[in-house]
Amino acid sequence: MPVRGTSAETPLRLSVRVVPGARRSEVVGRVGEAWKLRVAAPPERGRANDELVALLARALHVPRSSVRVARGHTTGRKLVEVEHLTREEAERRLVSAGKERV
């Protein structure tokens, strides 16, 4: 899957794998090309997606309005777009968040 996000003007596209219904929401780490995240919310009525957006916004230090699920609303594999962030900065922040357990 082509991945954008080389400049802050183009929305960054991140592949994520989400595990809903976890004990706590956290960045787990890399799984191949995707980032694995656990969210405490159940996979019903968009709750897990909402928690995913909130978790990524906290981990990436961006407003929630800068993060959106672009593809995969009903599956565990998603494509998320993040505005105003480069891939390099996002990677650095996600690695840091994984160690801190957001």
Number of C-alpha atoms within 10 A of each C-alpha: 6 4 12 14 20 14 14 14 11 15 20 22 22 22 20 22 21 23 21 22 15 14 10 13 21 23 25 19 17 16 12 8 12 16 21 20 23 21 25 17 20 15 18 11 9 13 15 24 25 15 18 28 23 20 22 26 18 16 21 22 13 16 15 16 11 15 23 20 18 13 13 15 15 13 12 17 17 20 20 21 21 28 19 15 22 19 19 11 12 19 16 11 17 22 18 16 20 18 13 11 12 16
